[in-house]
Amino acid sequence: MKILVIDDNERLAKRTKDKLQKWYIVELAYSGEAGLQALTDAPFDLILLDLGLPGMTGEETCRQIKTFWPEIAILVTTGEDSTASKVNLLEIGADDYITKPYETAELHARIRALLRRKQAAGYREKIVIDSLELDPNTRTVTREGTPITLRRKEFNILEYLCMNPGRILTREMIVLQAWPANANNWTGSVDVHIKQIRDKIDKPFQKKLLKTAYGLGYMIESHSDGGTE
């Protein structure tokens, strides 16, 4: 999953990125305008938005995001804890809010809850990468028109990889997606599941899509460059 942190406090934003990038792909923007540009350039699943922005306010940034990208979840960070403030946040389009100061564990829990809610909501488009087609709604996979049977965790892992093509995903990030409980106990299982997925979606076909970034993790690419397995 991909998160955009919009916060004019560069030190705090970088610290937040350091804490979250163990589980997610995180990018930073230091103003509302920069955040909107980042959304124009690339897709994101969730926005962590600070209300105290210079120039374009956090409230206006939130409204703009929900106008043009209504499917993106917005988690607002705010120093206000009054009922009126909370009602206003929901009225401008925020999906949830967290009051400063907050612990990383609470932030992580709220992000996970929003992303689960987002995934459970309605129809999702098919993902097509090269000759591989994955349908999140029917949980089916085909390659070159040939149906491929995957177990539940295999599908979850492949879907996560396909949602982030060209991005290296660490074992910890993959585990968080496929094993929501006691995730840290399962990192050793990732390699086993990746091998099983590779045997099904790559081994029978000439072009290899699932790649190993040695010492880092795994990724799906639409073009094979011959540099990895």
PyMOL CGO cylinders between C-alpha atoms (Angstrom):
from pymol import cmd
from pymol.cgo import CYLINDER

trace = [
    CYLINDER, 0.00, 0.00, 0.00, 1.14, 3.52, -0.79, 0.3, 1, 1, 1, 1, 1, 1,
    CYLINDER, 1.14, 3.52, -0.79, 0.81, 6.46, 1.61, 0.3, 1, 1, 1, 1, 1, 1,
    CYLINDER, 0.81, 6.46, 1.61, 1.37, 10.16, 0.99, 0.3, 1, 1, 1, 1, 1, 1,
    CYLINDER, 1.37, 10.16, 0.99, 2.28, 12.24, 4.05, 0.3, 1, 1, 1, 1, 1, 1,
    CYLINDER, 2.28, 12.24, 4.05, 1.42, 15.94, 3.60, 0.3, 1, 1, 1, 1, 1, 1,
    CYLINDER, 1.42, 15.94, 3.60, 3.04, 17.98, 6.36, 0.3, 1, 1, 1, 1, 1, 1,
    CYLINDER, 3.04, 17.98, 6.36, 5.03, 21.23, 6.24, 0.3, 1, 1, 1, 1, 1, 1,
    CYLINDER, 5.03, 21.23, 6.24, 7.15, 20.12, 9.20, 0.3, 1, 1, 1, 1, 1, 1,
    CYLINDER, 7.15, 20.12, 9.20, 9.88, 18.34, 7.22, 0.3, 1, 1, 1, 1, 1, 1,
    CYLINDER, 9.88, 18.34, 7.22, 11.54, 16.85, 10.28, 0.3, 1, 1, 1, 1, 1, 1,
    CYLINDER, 11.54, 16.85, 10.28, 8.27, 15.40, 11.58, 0.3, 1, 1, 1, 1, 1, 1,
    CYLINDER, 8.27, 15.40, 11.58, 7.27, 14.18, 8.12, 0.3, 1, 1, 1, 1, 1, 1,
    CYLINDER, 7.27, 14.18, 8.12, 10.57, 12.36, 7.65, 0.3, 1, 1, 1, 1, 1, 1,
    CYLINDER, 10.57, 12.36, 7.65, 10.29, 10.84, 11.11, 0.3, 1, 1, 1, 1, 1, 1,
    CYLINDER, 10.29, 10.84, 11.11, 6.78, 9.61, 10.26, 0.3, 1, 1, 1, 1, 1, 1,
    CYLINDER, 6.78, 9.61, 10.26, 8.06, 8.14, 7.01, 0.3, 1, 1, 1, 1, 1, 1,
    CYLINDER, 8.06, 8.14, 7.01, 10.85, 6.32, 8.85, 0.3, 1, 1, 1, 1, 1, 1,
    CYLINDER, 10.85, 6.32, 8.85, 8.30, 4.76, 11.20, 0.3, 1, 1, 1, 1, 1, 1,
    CYLINDER, 8.30, 4.76, 11.20, 5.80, 3.75, 8.52, 0.3, 1, 1, 1, 1, 1, 1,
    CYLINDER, 5.80, 3.75, 8.52, 8.03, 2.58, 5.67, 0.3, 1, 1, 1, 1, 1, 1,
    CYLINDER, 8.03, 2.58, 5.67, 8.59, -0.73, 7.44, 0.3, 1, 1, 1, 1, 1, 1,
    CYLINDER, 8.59, -0.73, 7.44, 5.06, -1.60, 6.37, 0.3, 1, 1, 1, 1, 1, 1,
    CYLINDER, 5.06, -1.60, 6.37, 4.14, 0.77, 3.54, 0.3, 1, 1, 1, 1, 1, 1,
    CYLINDER, 4.14, 0.77, 3.54, 5.52, 2.68, 0.58, 0.3, 1, 1, 1, 1, 1, 1,
    CYLINDER, 5.52, 2.68, 0.58, 5.65, 6.26, 1.87, 0.3, 1, 1, 1, 1, 1, 1,
    CYLINDER, 5.65, 6.26, 1.87, 6.21, 9.52, 0.01, 0.3, 1, 1, 1, 1, 1, 1,
    CYLINDER, 6.21, 9.52, 0.01, 6.29, 13.08, 1.35, 0.3, 1, 1, 1, 1, 1, 1,
    CYLINDER, 6.29, 13.08, 1.35, 4.88, 16.46, 0.35, 0.3, 1, 1, 1, 1, 1, 1,
    CYLINDER, 4.88, 16.46, 0.35, 5.48, 19.62, 2.36, 0.3, 1, 1, 1, 1, 1, 1,
    CYLINDER, 5.48, 19.62, 2.36, 2.49, 21.69, 1.22, 0.3, 1, 1, 1, 1, 1, 1,
    CYLINDER, 2.49, 21.69, 1.22, -1.07, 21.22, 0.02, 0.3, 1, 1, 1, 1, 1, 1,
    CYLINDER, -1.07, 21.22, 0.02, -0.08, 22.25, -3.49, 0.3, 1, 1, 1, 1, 1, 1,
    CYLINDER, -0.08, 22.25, -3.49, 2.79, 19.73, -3.55, 0.3, 1, 1, 1, 1, 1, 1,
    CYLINDER, 2.79, 19.73, -3.55, 0.45, 17.05, -2.24, 0.3, 1, 1, 1, 1, 1, 1,
    CYLINDER, 0.45, 17.05, -2.24, -2.07, 17.63, -5.03, 0.3, 1, 1, 1, 1, 1, 1,
    CYLINDER, -2.07, 17.63, -5.03, 0.74, 17.50, -7.59, 0.3, 1, 1, 1, 1, 1, 1,
    CYLINDER, 0.74, 17.50, -7.59, 1.97, 14.20, -6.14, 0.3, 1, 1, 1, 1, 1, 1,
    CYLINDER, 1.97, 14.20, -6.14, -1.55, 12.77, -6.45, 0.3, 1, 1, 1, 1, 1, 1,
    CYLINDER, -1.55, 12.77, -6.45, -1.67, 13.89, -10.07, 0.3, 1, 1, 1, 1, 1, 1,
    CYLINDER, -1.67, 13.89, -10.07, 1.62, 12.13, -10.79, 0.3, 1, 1, 1, 1, 1, 1,
    CYLINDER, 1.62, 12.13, -10.79, 1.00, 8.78, -9.06, 0.3, 1, 1, 1, 1, 1, 1,
    CYLINDER, 1.00, 8.78, -9.06, -1.72, 6.73, -7.30, 0.3, 1, 1, 1, 1, 1, 1,
    CYLINDER, -1.72, 6.73, -7.30, -1.96, 6.54, -3.51, 0.3, 1, 1, 1, 1, 1, 1,
    CYLINDER, -1.96, 6.54, -3.51, -4.12, 4.50, -1.16, 0.3, 1, 1, 1, 1, 1, 1,
    CYLINDER, -4.12, 4.50, -1.16, -4.12, 6.82, 1.85, 0.3, 1, 1, 1, 1, 1, 1,
    CYLINDER, -4.12, 6.82, 1.85, -3.22, 10.42, 2.71, 0.3, 1, 1, 1, 1, 1, 1,
    CYLINDER, -3.22, 10.42, 2.71, -1.86, 11.37, 6.12, 0.3, 1, 1, 1, 1, 1, 1,
    CYLINDER, -1.86, 11.37, 6.12, -2.75, 15.06, 6.15, 0.3, 1, 1, 1, 1, 1, 1,
    CYLINDER, -2.75, 15.06, 6.15, -1.68, 17.71, 8.65, 0.3, 1, 1, 1, 1, 1, 1,
    CYLINDER, -1.68, 17.71, 8.65, -4.24, 20.51, 8.99, 0.3, 1, 1, 1, 1, 1, 1,
    CYLINDER, -4.24, 20.51, 8.99, -1.72, 23.23, 9.86, 0.3, 1, 1, 1, 1, 1, 1,
    CYLINDER, -1.72, 23.23, 9.86, -0.38, 23.81, 6.36, 0.3, 1, 1, 1, 1, 1, 1,
    CYLINDER, -0.38, 23.81, 6.36, 0.85, 27.17, 5.01, 0.3, 1, 1, 1, 1, 1, 1,
    CYLINDER, 0.85, 27.17, 5.01, -0.61, 28.54, 1.80, 0.3, 1, 1, 1, 1, 1, 1,
    CYLINDER, -0.61, 28.54, 1.80, -3.37, 26.14, 0.84, 0.3, 1, 1, 1, 1, 1, 1,
    CYLINDER, -3.37, 26.14, 0.84, -4.86, 25.11, 4.18, 0.3, 1, 1, 1, 1, 1, 1,
    CYLINDER, -4.86, 25.11, 4.18, -5.24, 21.54, 5.31, 0.3, 1, 1, 1, 1, 1, 1,
    CYLINDER, -5.24, 21.54, 5.31, -9.04, 21.90, 5.13, 0.3, 1, 1, 1, 1, 1, 1,
    CYLINDER, -9.04, 21.90, 5.13, -8.91, 23.10, 1.51, 0.3, 1, 1, 1, 1, 1, 1,
    CYLINDER, -8.91, 23.10, 1.51, -6.39, 20.39, 0.61, 0.3, 1, 1, 1, 1, 1, 1,
    CYLINDER, -6.39, 20.39, 0.61, -8.74, 17.79, 2.08, 0.3, 1, 1, 1, 1, 1, 1,
    CYLINDER, -8.74, 17.79, 2.08, -11.69, 19.16, 0.06, 0.3, 1, 1, 1, 1, 1, 1,
    CYLINDER, -11.69, 19.16, 0.06, -9.64, 19.18, -3.15, 0.3, 1, 1, 1, 1, 1, 1,
    CYLINDER, -9.64, 19.18, -3.15, -8.49, 15.60, -2.65, 0.3, 1, 1, 1, 1, 1, 1,
    CYLINDER, -8.49, 15.60, -2.65, -12.02, 14.36, -2.03, 0.3, 1, 1, 1, 1, 1, 1,
    CYLINDER, -12.02, 14.36, -2.03, -13.29, 16.29, -5.06, 0.3, 1, 1, 1, 1, 1, 1,
    CYLINDER, -13.29, 16.29, -5.06, -10.81, 14.81, -7.51, 0.3, 1, 1, 1, 1, 1, 1,
    CYLINDER, -10.81, 14.81, -7.51, -9.82, 11.53, -5.81, 0.3, 1, 1, 1, 1, 1, 1,
    CYLINDER, -9.82, 11.53, -5.81, -12.83, 10.50, -3.69, 0.3, 1, 1, 1, 1, 1, 1,
    CYLINDER, -12.83, 10.50, -3.69, -11.62, 6.91, -3.42, 0.3, 1, 1, 1, 1, 1, 1,
    CYLINDER, -11.62, 6.91, -3.42, -8.48, 7.84, -1.47, 0.3, 1, 1, 1, 1, 1, 1,
    CYLINDER, -8.48, 7.84, -1.47, -8.71, 7.52, 2.31, 0.3, 1, 1, 1, 1, 1, 1,
    CYLINDER, -8.71, 7.52, 2.31, -7.69, 10.61, 4.30, 0.3, 1, 1, 1, 1, 1, 1,
    CYLINDER, -7.69, 10.61, 4.30, -6.39, 10.43, 7.86, 0.3, 1, 1, 1, 1, 1, 1,
    CYLINDER, -6.39, 10.43, 7.86, -6.04, 13.91, 9.33, 0.3, 1, 1, 1, 1, 1, 1,
    CYLINDER, -6.04, 13.91, 9.33, -3.55, 14.79, 12.07, 0.3, 1, 1, 1, 1, 1, 1,
    CYLINDER, -3.55, 14.79, 12.07, -4.71, 17.67, 14.27, 0.3, 1, 1, 1, 1, 1, 1,
    CYLINDER, -4.71, 17.67, 14.27, -4.01, 19.35, 17.57, 0.3, 1, 1, 1, 1, 1, 1,
    CYLINDER, -4.01, 19.35, 17.57, -7.71, 20.11, 18.10, 0.3, 1, 1, 1, 1, 1, 1,
    CYLINDER, -7.71, 20.11, 18.10, -9.78, 17.69, 20.14, 0.3, 1, 1, 1, 1, 1, 1,
    CYLINDER, -9.78, 17.69, 20.14, -13.12, 19.50, 20.46, 0.3, 1, 1, 1, 1, 1, 1,
    CYLINDER, -13.12, 19.50, 20.46, -16.39, 18.02, 19.23, 0.3, 1, 1, 1, 1, 1, 1,
    CYLINDER, -16.39, 18.02, 19.23, -16.88, 20.93, 16.79, 0.3, 1, 1, 1, 1, 1, 1,
    CYLINDER, -16.88, 20.93, 16.79, -13.42, 20.32, 15.32, 0.3, 1, 1, 1, 1, 1, 1,
    CYLINDER, -13.42, 20.32, 15.32, -14.11, 16.62, 14.87, 0.3, 1, 1, 1, 1, 1, 1,
    CYLINDER, -14.11, 16.62, 14.87, -17.46, 17.29, 13.18, 0.3, 1, 1, 1, 1, 1, 1,
    CYLINDER, -17.46, 17.29, 13.18, -15.79, 19.80, 10.85, 0.3, 1, 1, 1, 1, 1, 1,
    CYLINDER, -15.79, 19.80, 10.85, -13.11, 17.28, 9.86, 0.3, 1, 1, 1, 1, 1, 1,
    CYLINDER, -13.11, 17.28, 9.86, -15.74, 14.75, 8.85, 0.3, 1, 1, 1, 1, 1, 1,
    CYLINDER, -15.74, 14.75, 8.85, -17.72, 17.41, 6.98, 0.3, 1, 1, 1, 1, 1, 1,
    CYLINDER, -17.72, 17.41, 6.98, -14.74, 18.41, 4.82, 0.3, 1, 1, 1, 1, 1, 1,
    CYLINDER, -14.74, 18.41, 4.82, -14.17, 14.79, 3.80, 0.3, 1, 1, 1, 1, 1, 1,
    CYLINDER, -14.17, 14.79, 3.80, -11.73, 13.29, 6.29, 0.3, 1, 1, 1, 1, 1, 1,
    CYLINDER, -11.73, 13.29, 6.29, -12.25, 9.56, 6.79, 0.3, 1, 1, 1, 1, 1, 1,
    CYLINDER, -12.25, 9.56, 6.79, -10.66, 9.61, 10.24, 0.3, 1, 1, 1, 1, 1, 1,
    CYLINDER, -10.66, 9.61, 10.24, -8.47, 11.82, 12.42, 0.3, 1, 1, 1, 1, 1, 1,
    CYLINDER, -8.47, 11.82, 12.42, -5.82, 11.37, 15.05, 0.3, 1, 1, 1, 1, 1, 1,
    CYLINDER, -5.82, 11.37, 15.05, -5.01, 13.96, 17.71, 0.3, 1, 1, 1, 1, 1, 1,
    CYLINDER, -5.01, 13.96, 17.71, -1.45, 15.07, 18.33, 0.3, 1, 1, 1, 1, 1, 1,
    CYLINDER, -1.45, 15.07, 18.33, 0.65, 13.89, 20.04, 0.3, 1, 1, 1, 1, 1, 1,
    CYLINDER, 0.65, 13.89, 20.04, 0.08, 10.26, 19.11, 0.3, 1, 1, 1, 1, 1, 1,
    CYLINDER, 0.08, 10.26, 19.11, 1.96, 7.00, 19.40, 0.3, 1, 1, 1, 1, 1, 1,
    CYLINDER, 1.96, 7.00, 19.40, 3.13, 5.11, 16.32, 0.3, 1, 1, 1, 1, 1, 1,
    CYLINDER, 3.13, 5.11, 16.32, 1.06, 2.08, 17.37, 0.3, 1, 1, 1, 1, 1, 1,
    CYLINDER, 1.06, 2.08, 17.37, -2.15, 4.14, 17.34, 0.3, 1, 1, 1, 1, 1, 1,
    CYLINDER, -2.15, 4.14, 17.34, -1.28, 5.73, 13.99, 0.3, 1, 1, 1, 1, 1, 1,
    CYLINDER, -1.28, 5.73, 13.99, -0.52, 2.33, 12.49, 0.3, 1, 1, 1, 1, 1, 1,
    CYLINDER, -0.52, 2.33, 12.49, -3.79, 0.88, 13.83, 0.3, 1, 1, 1, 1, 1, 1,
    CYLINDER, -3.79, 0.88, 13.83, -5.86, 3.70, 12.34, 0.3, 1, 1, 1, 1, 1, 1,
    CYLINDER, -5.86, 3.70, 12.34, -4.10, 3.39, 8.97, 0.3, 1, 1, 1, 1, 1, 1,
    CYLINDER, -4.10, 3.39, 8.97, -4.70, -0.34, 8.86, 0.3, 1, 1, 1, 1, 1, 1,
    CYLINDER, -4.70, -0.34, 8.86, -8.37, 0.12, 9.74, 0.3, 1, 1, 1, 1, 1, 1,
    CYLINDER, -8.37, 0.12, 9.74, -8.86, 2.69, 6.97, 0.3, 1, 1, 1, 1, 1, 1,
    CYLINDER, -8.86, 2.69, 6.97, -7.08, 0.55, 4.39, 0.3, 1, 1, 1, 1, 1, 1,
    CYLINDER, -7.08, 0.55, 4.39, -9.17, -2.51, 5.32, 0.3, 1, 1, 1, 1, 1, 1,
    CYLINDER, -9.17, -2.51, 5.32, -12.32, -0.42, 5.02, 0.3, 1, 1, 1, 1, 1, 1,
    CYLINDER, -12.32, -0.42, 5.02, -11.17, 0.86, 1.63, 0.3, 1, 1, 1, 1, 1, 1,
    CYLINDER, -11.17, 0.86, 1.63, -10.45, -2.65, 0.37, 0.3, 1, 1, 1, 1, 1, 1,
    CYLINDER, -10.45, -2.65, 0.37, -13.83, -3.92, 1.54, 0.3, 1, 1, 1, 1, 1, 1,
    CYLINDER, -13.83, -3.92, 1.54, -15.77, -1.15, -0.17, 0.3, 1, 1, 1, 1, 1, 1,
    CYLINDER, -15.77, -1.15, -0.17, -17.36, -2.09, -3.45, 0.3, 1, 1, 1, 1, 1, 1,
    CYLINDER, -17.36, -2.09, -3.45, -16.05, -3.09, -6.85, 0.3, 1, 1, 1, 1, 1, 1,
    CYLINDER, -16.05, -3.09, -6.85, -12.37, -2.87, -7.70, 0.3, 1, 1, 1, 1, 1, 1,
    CYLINDER, -12.37, -2.87, -7.70, -10.86, -2.75, -11.14, 0.3, 1, 1, 1, 1, 1, 1,
    CYLINDER, -10.86, -2.75, -11.14, -8.99, -5.71, -12.57, 0.3, 1, 1, 1, 1, 1, 1,
    CYLINDER, -8.99, -5.71, -12.57, -5.21, -5.48, -12.43, 0.3, 1, 1, 1, 1, 1, 1,
    CYLINDER, -5.21, -5.48, -12.43, -3.46, -6.25, -15.71, 0.3, 1, 1, 1, 1, 1, 1,
    CYLINDER, -3.46, -6.25, -15.71, 0.32, -6.51, -15.91, 0.3, 1, 1, 1, 1, 1, 1,
    CYLINDER, 0.32, -6.51, -15.91, 1.70, -7.78, -19.18, 0.3, 1, 1, 1, 1, 1, 1,
    CYLINDER, 1.70, -7.78, -19.18, -0.16, -11.09, -19.82, 0.3, 1, 1, 1, 1, 1, 1,
    CYLINDER, -0.16, -11.09, -19.82, -1.13, -11.48, -16.14, 0.3, 1, 1, 1, 1, 1, 1,
    CYLINDER, -1.13, -11.48, -16.14, -4.69, -10.54, -15.16, 0.3, 1, 1, 1, 1, 1, 1,
    CYLINDER, -4.69, -10.54, -15.16, -5.89, -10.45, -11.55, 0.3, 1, 1, 1, 1, 1, 1,
    CYLINDER, -5.89, -10.45, -11.55, -9.53, -9.81, -10.57, 0.3, 1, 1, 1, 1, 1, 1,
    CYLINDER, -9.53, -9.81, -10.57, -9.83, -8.69, -6.90, 0.3, 1, 1, 1, 1, 1, 1,
    CYLINDER, -9.83, -8.69, -6.90, -13.62, -9.12, -6.97, 0.3, 1, 1, 1, 1, 1, 1,
    CYLINDER, -13.62, -9.12, -6.97, -13.72, -12.77, -8.01, 0.3, 1, 1, 1, 1, 1, 1,
    CYLINDER, -13.72, -12.77, -8.01, -10.20, -13.48, -6.68, 0.3, 1, 1, 1, 1, 1, 1,
    CYLINDER, -10.20, -13.48, -6.68, -9.24, -15.13, -9.95, 0.3, 1, 1, 1, 1, 1, 1,
    CYLINDER, -9.24, -15.13, -9.95, -5.95, -15.01, -11.85, 0.3, 1, 1, 1, 1, 1, 1,
    CYLINDER, -5.95, -15.01, -11.85, -5.16, -15.78, -15.46, 0.3, 1, 1, 1, 1, 1, 1,
    CYLINDER, -5.16, -15.78, -15.46, -2.03, -15.56, -17.56, 0.3, 1, 1, 1, 1, 1, 1,
    CYLINDER, -2.03, -15.56, -17.56, -2.19, -15.62, -21.34, 0.3, 1, 1, 1, 1, 1, 1,
    CYLINDER, -2.19, -15.62, -21.34, -5.82, -16.61, -20.82, 0.3, 1, 1, 1, 1, 1, 1,
    CYLINDER, -5.82, -16.61, -20.82, -4.92, -19.66, -18.75, 0.3, 1, 1, 1, 1, 1, 1,
    CYLINDER, -4.92, -19.66, -18.75, -6.64, -19.85, -15.32, 0.3, 1, 1, 1, 1, 1, 1,
    CYLINDER, -6.64, -19.85, -15.32, -4.22, -20.08, -12.37, 0.3, 1, 1, 1, 1, 1, 1,
    CYLINDER, -4.22, -20.08, -12.37, -5.35, -21.45, -9.02, 0.3, 1, 1, 1, 1, 1, 1,
    CYLINDER, -5.35, -21.45, -9.02, -3.89, -19.71, -5.98, 0.3, 1, 1, 1, 1, 1, 1,
    CYLINDER, -3.89, -19.71, -5.98, -4.39, -20.30, -2.28, 0.3, 1, 1, 1, 1, 1, 1,
    CYLINDER, -4.39, -20.30, -2.28, -5.75, -17.42, -0.21, 0.3, 1, 1, 1, 1, 1, 1,
    CYLINDER, -5.75, -17.42, -0.21, -2.40, -16.10, 1.02, 0.3, 1, 1, 1, 1, 1, 1,
    CYLINDER, -2.40, -16.10, 1.02, -0.80, -16.61, -2.39, 0.3, 1, 1, 1, 1, 1, 1,
    CYLINDER, -0.80, -16.61, -2.39, -3.54, -14.47, -3.94, 0.3, 1, 1, 1, 1, 1, 1,
    CYLINDER, -3.54, -14.47, -3.94, -3.18, -11.79, -1.26, 0.3, 1, 1, 1, 1, 1, 1,
    CYLINDER, -3.18, -11.79, -1.26, 0.57, -11.59, -1.79, 0.3, 1, 1, 1, 1, 1, 1,
    CYLINDER, 0.57, -11.59, -1.79, 0.30, -11.49, -5.57, 0.3, 1, 1, 1, 1, 1, 1,
    CYLINDER, 0.30, -11.49, -5.57, -2.41, -8.83, -5.42, 0.3, 1, 1, 1, 1, 1, 1,
    CYLINDER, -2.41, -8.83, -5.42, -0.23, -6.68, -3.17, 0.3, 1, 1, 1, 1, 1, 1,
    CYLINDER, -0.23, -6.68, -3.17, 2.73, -7.04, -5.53, 0.3, 1, 1, 1, 1, 1, 1,
    CYLINDER, 2.73, -7.04, -5.53, 0.58, -6.24, -8.56, 0.3, 1, 1, 1, 1, 1, 1,
    CYLINDER, 0.58, -6.24, -8.56, -0.83, -3.14, -6.89, 0.3, 1, 1, 1, 1, 1, 1,
    CYLINDER, -0.83, -3.14, -6.89, 2.73, -1.84, -6.63, 0.3, 1, 1, 1, 1, 1, 1,
    CYLINDER, 2.73, -1.84, -6.63, 4.37, -2.79, -9.94, 0.3, 1, 1, 1, 1, 1, 1,
    CYLINDER, 4.37, -2.79, -9.94, 8.05, -1.95, -10.18, 0.3, 1, 1, 1, 1, 1, 1,
    CYLINDER, 8.05, -1.95, -10.18, 8.28, -1.38, -6.42, 0.3, 1, 1, 1, 1, 1, 1,
    CYLINDER, 8.28, -1.38, -6.42, 10.41, -3.54, -4.15, 0.3, 1, 1, 1, 1, 1, 1,
    CYLINDER, 10.41, -3.54, -4.15, 8.27, -4.79, -1.26, 0.3, 1, 1, 1, 1, 1, 1,
    CYLINDER, 8.27, -4.79, -1.26, 10.08, -6.07, 1.80, 0.3, 1, 1, 1, 1, 1, 1,
    CYLINDER, 10.08, -6.07, 1.80, 9.14, -9.31, 3.53, 0.3, 1, 1, 1, 1, 1, 1,
    CYLINDER, 9.14, -9.31, 3.53, 7.79, -7.31, 6.46, 0.3, 1, 1, 1, 1, 1, 1,
    CYLINDER, 7.79, -7.31, 6.46, 5.51, -5.30, 4.15, 0.3, 1, 1, 1, 1, 1, 1,
    CYLINDER, 5.51, -5.30, 4.15, 4.24, -8.48, 2.48, 0.3, 1, 1, 1, 1, 1, 1,
    CYLINDER, 4.24, -8.48, 2.48, 3.61, -10.19, 5.81, 0.3, 1, 1, 1, 1, 1, 1,
    CYLINDER, 3.61, -10.19, 5.81, 1.60, -7.23, 7.07, 0.3, 1, 1, 1, 1, 1, 1,
    CYLINDER, 1.60, -7.23, 7.07, -0.67, -7.56, 4.06, 0.3, 1, 1, 1, 1, 1, 1,
    CYLINDER, -0.67, -7.56, 4.06, -1.14, -11.34, 4.11, 0.3, 1, 1, 1, 1, 1, 1,
    CYLINDER, -1.14, -11.34, 4.11, -0.91, -12.08, 7.83, 0.3, 1, 1, 1, 1, 1, 1,
    CYLINDER, -0.91, -12.08, 7.83, -2.76, -9.33, 9.72, 0.3, 1, 1, 1, 1, 1, 1,
    CYLINDER, -2.76, -9.33, 9.72, -2.27, -10.99, 13.13, 0.3, 1, 1, 1, 1, 1, 1,
    CYLINDER, -2.27, -10.99, 13.13, 1.12, -11.63, 14.74, 0.3, 1, 1, 1, 1, 1, 1,
    CYLINDER, 1.12, -11.63, 14.74, 2.74, -10.53, 11.49, 0.3, 1, 1, 1, 1, 1, 1,
    CYLINDER, 2.74, -10.53, 11.49, 6.30, -10.46, 12.75, 0.3, 1, 1, 1, 1, 1, 1,
    CYLINDER, 6.30, -10.46, 12.75, 6.20, -14.22, 13.38, 0.3, 1, 1, 1, 1, 1, 1,
    CYLINDER, 6.20, -14.22, 13.38, 5.65, -15.05, 9.72, 0.3, 1, 1, 1, 1, 1, 1,
    CYLINDER, 5.65, -15.05, 9.72, 8.43, -13.31, 7.79, 0.3, 1, 1, 1, 1, 1, 1,
    CYLINDER, 8.43, -13.31, 7.79, 10.15, -16.66, 7.15, 0.3, 1, 1, 1, 1, 1, 1,
    CYLINDER, 10.15, -16.66, 7.15, 7.06, -17.92, 5.32, 0.3, 1, 1, 1, 1, 1, 1,
    CYLINDER, 7.06, -17.92, 5.32, 7.22, -15.24, 2.63, 0.3, 1, 1, 1, 1, 1, 1,
    CYLINDER, 7.22, -15.24, 2.63, 9.99, -16.96, 0.64, 0.3, 1, 1, 1, 1, 1, 1,
    CYLINDER, 9.99, -16.96, 0.64, 8.02, -20.22, 0.62, 0.3, 1, 1, 1, 1, 1, 1,
    CYLINDER, 8.02, -20.22, 0.62, 4.87, -18.54, -0.66, 0.3, 1, 1, 1, 1, 1, 1,
    CYLINDER, 4.87, -18.54, -0.66, 6.79, -16.54, -3.25, 0.3, 1, 1, 1, 1, 1, 1,
    CYLINDER, 6.79, -16.54, -3.25, 8.27, -19.75, -4.63, 0.3, 1, 1, 1, 1, 1, 1,
    CYLINDER, 8.27, -19.75, -4.63, 4.79, -21.28, -4.88, 0.3, 1, 1, 1, 1, 1, 1,
    CYLINDER, 4.79, -21.28, -4.88, 3.46, -18.19, -6.64, 0.3, 1, 1, 1, 1, 1, 1,
    CYLINDER, 3.46, -18.19, -6.64, 6.44, -18.13, -9.01, 0.3, 1, 1, 1, 1, 1, 1,
    CYLINDER, 6.44, -18.13, -9.01, 5.91, -21.80, -9.88, 0.3, 1, 1, 1, 1, 1, 1,
    CYLINDER, 5.91, -21.80, -9.88, 2.34, -20.98, -10.91, 0.3, 1, 1, 1, 1, 1, 1,
    CYLINDER, 2.34, -20.98, -10.91, 2.50, -17.59, -12.63, 0.3, 1, 1, 1, 1, 1, 1,
    CYLINDER, 2.50, -17.59, -12.63, 6.04, -17.61, -14.07, 0.3, 1, 1, 1, 1, 1, 1,
    CYLINDER, 6.04, -17.61, -14.07, 7.48, -21.09, -14.46, 0.3, 1, 1, 1, 1, 1, 1,
    CYLINDER, 7.48, -21.09, -14.46, 5.07, -22.24, -17.21, 0.3, 1, 1, 1, 1, 1, 1,
    CYLINDER, 5.07, -22.24, -17.21, 5.61, -19.04, -19.23, 0.3, 1, 1, 1, 1, 1, 1,
    CYLINDER, 5.61, -19.04, -19.23, 8.52, -17.56, -21.14, 0.3, 1, 1, 1, 1, 1, 1,
    CYLINDER, 8.52, -17.56, -21.14, 8.55, -14.06, -19.67, 0.3, 1, 1, 1, 1, 1, 1,
    CYLINDER, 8.55, -14.06, -19.67, 9.20, -13.84, -15.93, 0.3, 1, 1, 1, 1, 1, 1,
    CYLINDER, 9.20, -13.84, -15.93, 7.27, -11.18, -14.02, 0.3, 1, 1, 1, 1, 1, 1,
    CYLINDER, 7.27, -11.18, -14.02, 8.00, -11.95, -10.36, 0.3, 1, 1, 1, 1, 1, 1,
    CYLINDER, 8.00, -11.95, -10.36, 11.47, -10.75, -9.44, 0.3, 1, 1, 1, 1, 1, 1,
    CYLINDER, 11.47, -10.75, -9.44, 13.75, -11.06, -6.43, 0.3, 1, 1, 1, 1, 1, 1,
    CYLINDER, 13.75, -11.06, -6.43, 15.63, -8.03, -5.16, 0.3, 1, 1, 1, 1, 1, 1,
    CYLINDER, 15.63, -8.03, -5.16, 18.31, -9.88, -3.22, 0.3, 1, 1, 1, 1, 1, 1,
    CYLINDER, 18.31, -9.88, -3.22, 18.55, -8.84, 0.42, 0.3, 1, 1, 1, 1, 1, 1,
    CYLINDER, 18.55, -8.84, 0.42, 15.56, -6.52, 0.03, 0.3, 1, 1, 1, 1, 1, 1,
    CYLINDER, 15.56, -6.52, 0.03, 12.38, -8.27, -1.06, 0.3, 1, 1, 1, 1, 1, 1,
    CYLINDER, 12.38, -8.27, -1.06, 10.29, -8.92, -4.16, 0.3, 1, 1, 1, 1, 1, 1,
    CYLINDER, 10.29, -8.92, -4.16, 8.53, -7.06, -6.93, 0.3, 1, 1, 1, 1, 1, 1,
    CYLINDER, 8.53, -7.06, -6.93, 6.40, -7.50, -10.03, 0.3, 1, 1, 1, 1, 1, 1,
    CYLINDER, 6.40, -7.50, -10.03, 7.58, -5.86, -13.24, 0.3, 1, 1, 1, 1, 1, 1,
    CYLINDER, 7.58, -5.86, -13.24, 5.80, -5.77, -16.55, 0.3, 1, 1, 1, 1, 1, 1,
    CYLINDER, 5.80, -5.77, -16.55, 9.06, -6.14, -18.49, 0.3, 1, 1, 1, 1, 1, 1,
    CYLINDER, 9.06, -6.14, -18.49, 11.77, -8.68, -17.77, 0.3, 1, 1, 1, 1, 1, 1,
    CYLINDER, 11.77, -8.68, -17.77, 15.29, -7.29, -17.80, 0.3, 1, 1, 1, 1, 1, 1,
    CYLINDER, 15.29, -7.29, -17.80, 17.04, -10.58, -17.05, 0.3, 1, 1, 1, 1, 1, 1,
    CYLINDER, 17.04, -10.58, -17.05, 18.75, -9.16, -13.95, 0.3, 1, 1, 1, 1, 1, 1,
    CYLINDER, 18.75, -9.16, -13.95, 16.84, -11.14, -11.33, 0.3, 1, 1, 1, 1, 1, 1,
    CYLINDER, 16.84, -11.14, -11.33, 15.03, -14.43, -11.02, 0.3, 1, 1, 1, 1, 1, 1,
]
cmd.load_cgo(trace, "trace")
